[in-house]
Amino acid sequence: MPKEMAQKKIAVVLFNLGGPDCQDDVRPFLRNLFSDKAIIGLPAIFRFPLAWLISTLRAPKSRPLYALMGGGSPLLANTKSQAMALQNELAARHKGSEIKVFIAMRYWHPFCKQAAKEVEKFEPDEVVLLPLYPQYSLTTTGSSLVEWNKRYKAPCKIINEYPITAGFVSSVAAEILLEYEKLGSPNEVRVLFSAHGLPKKNIDNGDPYEAQIRLSANGVAKLLPENFQFVTCYQSKVGPLEWLGPATTGEIAKAANDKIGIIICPISFVSEHIETLVELDLEYKKLALDMGVPFFGRSRTVGTNKVFIGSLADLVDEKLLEI
C-alpha cells in the first residue's frame, strides 16, 4: 500500500432495511417503516397515526410469514456475513490500515443512531457509506442518508449506487446460470428480473430507481445465452396507489399462457429475506405451478459471492482515493 495509507483507520457503514428479529418485533418494525416520510409523504401529524394503524392491521398478517423463516427476518444475519466478508477483503488489501465494517439498519436494530455511536467510538480517519441497495431510490438509500446525517456529523464519502458495476452484474448472471443448470438447461427459459415495487409517483417526481433497475437487468441479460428471454417486473405492491409495472404476478400468468418455464431473479436484492424466501420461493412458486408454468426456478441473491464482495471493495477503494 502507498505510504500515505499506512496507519489509517477506515470505517465502512453498510446501509440496509432491517427486519424483525422475532414475532414481537413485527408490529414495531412495520410502524417504523410506515413512519418514514420517504415511505408515506404526509406531515407527521397524519403520518404517525397512519403508521400506527397500518402496522396494527398488517402485523397479524405478517407474523405467519416471518414464522415460516423461524419467527423473524434473516436479513441481519445475512448482512453480518456480508460485512465480515467485506471487512476481510478490505483488510487484505489495506494491510497498513485498521478497517472496520459497521451495519446501519433503517427500520430495526442496529439503527443508524447505534451505528453512528459505534463509528464515533472507533474514531476513523475515513468513513465510507455503502448501501446494500444496488439501485438508488429516495425510499431506500436516500432515506438512510437522511437518517445517518442526523446522527453523524463528520464528513463521509458516499457510494450512492452501483447498478451496472461489473462484479454485481456478473455475480447475478452466475446465479441465474446455476439455477438454469439445476433445471436441466432447458431449450427455452424466461428470466423475470423481479425488483421491489415503488409507487409510480416516485418515479414521476424524479426517482432514478426504475431506470437503474433496467440498467441492471440489461447488463445481466447481456451475459446470458441467446436462448434466454427477459422481462423486467415488480413485486411487493401495497396500498391503493399506482405502482411500477408490469407486476411479477402478471408476468407469471403470461409465462403460463405462453407455456414457457421461468427463472425469477431478484434483481434489486443482494441478500435473502422475506421478499425472496417467502414471497418468491413460496407464494410465487405456488402461483406459477398452479397456473401451469412448465417449470419454476429462482436464482439466489449474490450474498457473500466473492466476486460481488470484491466489487464492493473496489467501490470502497475508489472512494478512498477521492480527495
C-alpha positions in Angstrom: 0.0 0.0 0.0 1.1 3.6 -0.5 2.9 5.1 2.5 0.1 7.7 3.0 -2.4 4.8 3.5 -0.5 3.3 6.4 -2.0 3.5 9.9 -5.3 4.9 8.7 -8.5 3.9 10.5 -11.2 3.3 7.9 -14.9 2.8 8.7 -17.3 1.4 6.2 -21.0 1.6 7.0 -23.4 -0.8 5.3 -26.9 0.6 4.9 -29.8 -1.9 4.8 -33.5 -2.1 5.6 -33.5 -4.2 8.7 -36.2 -6.7 9.8 -37.9 -8.0 12.9 -35.8 -10.4 15.0 -38.9 -12.2 16.4 -42.7 -12.2 16.3 -43.0 -9.5 18.9 -40.9 -7.2 16.8 -43.1 -7.3 13.7 -45.5 -4.6 14.6 -42.9 -2.0 15.8 -40.8 -2.8 12.8 -43.8 -2.0 10.5 -44.6 1.1 12.5 -41.0 2.3 12.0 -41.3 1.6 8.3 -44.5 3.4 7.7 -43.5 6.3 9.9 -40.7 7.2 7.4 -41.6 10.3 5.4 -39.8 8.8 2.4 -42.4 6.0 2.5 -45.5 8.0 3.4 -45.1 11.6 2.4 -47.6 13.1 4.8 -47.0 15.6 7.6 -46.0 13.9 10.9 -49.4 14.7 12.5 -51.1 12.5 10.0 -48.2 10.1 9.2 -47.6 8.7 12.7 -51.2 7.8 13.4 -51.5 6.2 10.0 -48.3 4.2 10.6 -49.8 3.0 13.9 -53.0 2.0 12.1 -51.2 0.2 9.2 -48.8 -1.6 11.5 -51.7 -2.7 13.7 -53.6 -4.1 10.8 -50.7 -5.7 8.9 -48.9 -7.3 11.8 -51.3 -10.2 12.2 -50.9 -11.0 8.5 -47.2 -10.6 8.5 -46.3 -12.6 11.6 -47.2 -16.0 10.0 -44.9 -15.1 7.0 -42.0 -14.4 9.4 -42.9 -17.6 11.2 -42.0 -19.5 8.0 -38.5 -18.2 8.4 -38.2 -19.2 12.1 -40.1 -16.3 13.6 -38.0 -13.4 12.3 -36.1 -12.0 9.4 -32.7 -13.5 8.5 -31.6 -10.1 7.0 -29.4 -9.1 9.9 -27.5 -12.4 10.0 -27.0 -12.2 6.2 -25.8 -8.6 6.4 -23.4 -9.5 9.2 -21.9 -12.2 6.9 -21.5 -9.7 4.1 -20.0 -7.2 6.5 -17.4 -9.7 7.7 -16.6 -10.8 4.1 -16.1 -7.2 3.1 -14.0 -6.4 6.1 -11.7 -9.4 5.5 -11.4 -8.4 1.8 -10.5 -4.8 2.6 -8.1 -5.8 5.4 -6.2 -8.0 2.9 -5.9 -5.0 0.6 -5.0 -2.4 3.2 -2.6 -4.2 5.4 -1.3 -1.0 7.0 -4.8 0.2 8.0 -7.3 -0.7 10.6 -10.6 -1.3 8.9 -14.0 -2.0 10.5 -17.3 -2.5 8.7 -20.5 -1.4 10.6 -24.2 -2.1 9.9 -26.8 0.7 10.0 -30.3 -0.6 9.5 -33.1 1.8 8.7 -36.1 0.3 10.5 -34.8 -2.1 13.1 -31.7 -2.8 15.2 -28.9 -1.9 14.8 -30.3 1.5 13.9 -28.3 4.4 12.3 -28.2 6.0 15.7 -26.4 3.0 17.3 -24.1 2.6 14.3 -23.1 6.2 14.4 -22.1 6.0 18.0 -20.0 2.9 17.3 -18.3 4.7 14.4 -17.6 7.8 16.6 -16.1 5.5 19.3 -13.9 3.9 16.6 -12.5 7.4 15.7 -11.9 6.8 12.0 -9.8 8.9 9.6 -12.2 8.0 6.8 -15.8 6.9 6.6 -17.4 5.4 3.6 -21.2 4.9 3.4 -22.1 1.8 1.3 -25.8 0.9 0.7 -26.7 -2.7 0.1 -29.2 -1.4 -2.5 -27.5 -1.6 -5.9 -30.1 0.8 -7.4 -30.7 4.2 -5.8 -34.1 5.3 -4.5 -35.1 8.1 -2.2 -37.0 5.5 -0.3 -34.0 3.3 0.4 -30.5 4.8 0.1 -31.9 8.3 0.2 -33.8 7.6 3.4 -30.8 6.0 5.1 -28.6 9.0 4.2 -31.1 11.4 5.7 -31.2 9.4 8.9 -27.4 9.0 9.0 -26.8 12.7 8.6 -29.0 13.4 11.6 -26.8 11.1 13.7 -23.3 11.5 12.4 -21.9 15.0 11.7 -18.3 14.3 10.5 -17.6 14.1 6.7 -18.3 10.9 4.9 -17.7 9.6 1.4 -20.9 8.2 -0.1 -21.4 5.4 -2.7 -24.9 6.2 -4.0 -25.5 3.3 -6.3 -23.8 0.6 -8.4 -26.5 -0.8 -10.8 -24.0 -1.9 -13.5 -20.8 -2.5 -11.6 -19.2 -5.5 -13.3 -18.9 -7.6 -10.2 -22.5 -7.2 -9.2 -23.8 -7.8 -12.8 -21.6 -10.9 -13.4 -22.5 -12.4 -10.0 -26.2 -12.1 -10.7 -25.7 -13.7 -14.1 -23.7 -16.5 -12.5 -26.5 -17.2 -10.0 -29.0 -17.4 -12.9 -26.9 -19.8 -14.8 -26.5 -22.0 -11.7 -30.3 -22.2 -11.4 -30.6 -22.8 -15.1 -28.3 -25.8 -14.8 -30.2 -27.2 -11.8 -33.3 -27.1 -14.0 -31.6 -29.3 -16.6 -30.6 -26.5 -19.0 -34.0 -26.4 -20.9 -34.1 -25.1 -24.5 -36.3 -22.2 -23.6 -36.5 -20.1 -20.4 -37.8 -16.7 -19.5 -36.0 -14.8 -16.8 -38.2 -12.5 -14.8 -36.0 -9.7 -13.3 -38.2 -9.0 -10.3 -37.5 -5.8 -8.4 -39.2 -4.5 -5.3 -42.0 -2.2 -6.4 -42.3 1.5 -5.9 -45.3 3.9 -6.4 -45.2 5.4 -9.9 -45.5 8.9 -8.4 -42.0 8.5 -7.0 -40.6 8.0 -10.5 -42.7 10.9 -11.8 -41.1 13.0 -9.1 -37.6 12.2 -10.4 -36.6 9.0 -8.5 -34.0 7.2 -10.7 -34.9 3.7 -9.4 -36.8 2.4 -12.4 -34.1 3.5 -14.9 -31.4 1.9 -12.8 -33.3 -1.4 -12.4 -33.5 -1.5 -16.2 -29.7 -0.8 -16.4 -29.0 -3.8 -14.1 -31.4 -6.1 -15.9 -29.9 -5.2 -19.3 -26.4 -5.6 -18.0 -27.1 -9.1 -16.7 -29.1 -10.1 -19.8 -26.0 -9.4 -22.0 -24.1 -12.1 -20.1 -26.7 -14.8 -20.6 -27.2 -17.2 -23.5 -29.2 -16.2 -26.6 -32.0 -18.7 -25.9 -33.0 -16.8 -22.8 -35.9 -14.4 -22.8 -36.1 -11.5 -20.4 -38.7 -9.4 -18.7 -38.3 -6.7 -16.0 -41.2 -6.7 -13.5 -42.0 -5.6 -9.9 -43.2 -7.3 -6.7 -44.4 -6.5 -3.2 -47.1 -3.9 -4.1 -49.0 -2.5 -1.1 -51.7 0.2 -0.9 -54.1 1.7 -3.4 -51.6 3.9 -5.4 -50.5 3.0 -8.9 -47.1 1.2 -8.7 -44.4 0.4 -11.2 -45.3 -2.4 -13.6 -45.6 -4.9 -15.0 -46.3 -6.9 -11.9 -44.3 -10.1 -11.4 -47.6 -12.0 -10.8 -48.9 -10.8 -14.1 -45.7 -12.0 -15.9 -46.0 -15.4 -14.2 -49.5 -15.6 -15.7 -48.2 -14.7 -19.1 -45.5 -17.4 -18.9 -48.2 -19.9 -18.1 -50.2 -18.8 -21.1 -47.1 -18.9 -23.3 -46.2 -22.4 -21.9 -42.6 -21.3 -21.0 -40.7 -22.0 -17.8 -39.3 -19.2 -15.7 -36.4 -18.3 -13.5 -37.1 -15.4 -11.2 -34.1 -13.2 -10.5 -34.5 -10.8 -7.5 -32.5 -8.0 -9.3 -32.9 -5.4 -6.6 -31.9 -7.6 -3.6 -28.4 -8.7 -2.6 -29.3 -10.9 0.4 -32.1 -13.3 1.3 -35.1 -12.1 3.3 -38.9 -12.2 3.4 -39.3 -10.9 -0.2 -37.2 -13.7 -1.6 -37.6 -16.6 0.8 -41.4 -16.3 1.3 -42.8 -14.1 -1.5 -40.8 -15.6 -4.3 -39.9 -19.1 -3.1 -43.3 -20.0 -1.6 -46.1 -17.7 -2.8 -45.0 -17.0 -6.4 -43.8 -20.6 -6.9 -47.2 -21.9 -5.8 -48.9 -19.4 -8.1 -46.7 -20.4 -11.1 -47.2 -24.2 -10.6 -51.0 -23.7 -10.0 -51.2 -21.8 -13.3 -49.3 -24.4 -15.2 -45.9 -22.8 -15.8 -43.8 -25.7 -17.1 -41.0 -25.2 -14.5 -40.1 -22.6 -11.9 -36.7 -21.5 -10.7 -35.4 -18.7 -8.5 -31.8 -17.6 -8.7 -30.1 -16.9 -5.3 -29.1 -13.4 -4.3 -25.4 -12.6 -4.5 -24.9 -12.6 -0.8 -21.2 -13.2 0.0 -20.2 -14.2 -3.5 -16.5 -13.5 -3.7 -16.8 -11.5 -7.0 -19.6 -9.4 -5.6 -17.8 -8.7 -2.3 -14.7 -7.9 -4.4 -16.7 -5.4 -6.4 -18.0 -3.7 -3.2 -14.3 -3.5 -2.0 -13.4 -1.9 -5.3 -16.1 0.7 -4.8 -14.8 1.5 -1.3 -11.2 1.8 -2.7 -12.4 4.2 -5.4 -13.9 6.4 -2.7 -10.9 6.3 -0.5 -8.8 7.6 -3.4 -11.0 10.6 -3.8 -9.7 13.9 -2.3 
